[in-house]
């Protein structure tokens, strides 16, 4: 029996519990002298239903994680297991084949040895399925009955349900946090492996980036793993060129929309600007690679540049800047709108023009929020992949000329992970070290930006 | 129904005059046909229950209603005989001549010095640092704040107490040397001690500037003003010397309001 069926069964039991508890609560209510209960009947019903379903959900989650392991263990306990090869990979293949046949996922076996295990698998699977079903039903029943027996006219079901709901919400928010932690931990392990092969100093401060996935993995050449050109390319494209585009345009559009535009125009322009944020980045990538980059190359050639590349940092940076405009604009919009109207009135009443009011009072007052918006935009820009994969190149140049081709950390992560090297080769593992650095940098930027925003909010509340 | 103007009111030197002024918010008429002369030398108080339009009318005097898109003003308001709603008039210069202090103190999030220097800077009233320093000191002295802040002019204006902030806002308004100062319930957010200081300050400024103060408090109007206008439901009901309005009101509604029958 599959987890889906178990869940449906549990939900059915929950519904039964719900109905039974509600009926019981109504009977309390009719019996009570003033027709009042400590909690409404529906809260009694939810209390029993939640106690029936939630423990089952937890059990099913845990059970589907451990049951396959238990099945394999019991198969390996059969006498036939002695014939299995000791080497992990072959052994695993045979077991997988046997399991596939046992569950009906495939018709026959390729390896004759696997045939020996089909029957034990089938038995073990059906045994553990039955255990699962019985335990599930037992848990649902016990939980429901226990909860049902606690119902009394003065039982505070409402408060308990509130607490359970709060716990569910807490669990939901923990999932995101735990996922972040999990990502971090997995990055850390691979990064440590990489730093065991290449010295972190060489990696962080070397100026030559040319990992060779075909070279001997045992003895990598540390001089080919200098990531400075990547950091520079990322900074140059994401934090310099893109921001030169995004900060003035985003800020000015925010000022126009909050201070000058009449409500009708604002209602039309603001969503249009937000659509820009909804365009998939891969589409921006086309635009950068097919339209902007050739135009920049032709322009550079017409100016007399000798070696204009069709993959320039400028093209990627410009398009990325356009992509970031809505972020800067909406953060700036929020923080400008948070400046109290009284400030604006005070300045206007002094005889300042709208423009003077904006430059001398509103923007300075909103500056912390604007800075935070820019930081979030930078952290997004340097983590952006698709545009640079399509418009920038993979050549790691350390150059200040925006017409040169450059590469970024994210481009190299893609290149290294999709390359030909084996998984434990330092060239592949370098992707994790790059990702780790990127993670730390964007985390730091976000952290600072959120702190700034928080302090700014407090200033006006 | 016509506004009752007390017959013994014989001011001849009107700084500002309103003639048949009506204000609309969209279709709603907030001010109905108000005519009044604001004298040069005295403090004029606008009193009346909440929502009677006294603040709205005050804001028409330096065209602060322009910042509300749906607001529309009919009639004529003059400053020294010039129509302030004439298309030829520069609203920037009008507001330099008619300053305003708001209900809630609203210092800019800048230093005390920069708060005062703001107006002189945007109007080019001071040349060089020394002149600006002098303007700042003079304004703060007039607002009675100099002794309290002279050692911390670079501190943020928002770090002052509420009463000090309001005096800072008055000093800020004085710094551009206006002819009229409008005050929109300047003490409603302050405690009694800070209120007393502001009232004292209004007394000192009286005579140097034409002052118009909107207030909820009849005691305050009686203490600081020489002329009082009573507003009710968007109309100006009665206008006269403060002593006459409070001791000898002509209209029944004025009498009811000042005796606390409503409002």
Interface residues (C-beta under 8 A of the other chain):
Chain A: X262 X263 X340 X342 X343 X344 X345 X346 X347 X348 X349 X350 X351 X352 X353 X356 X360 X361 X364 X365 X459
Chain B: X62 X64 X67 X69 X91 X92 X93 X94 X95 X96 X99 X100 X102 X104 X106 X107 X108 X109 X110 X118 X119 X122 X123 X169 X172 X173 X176
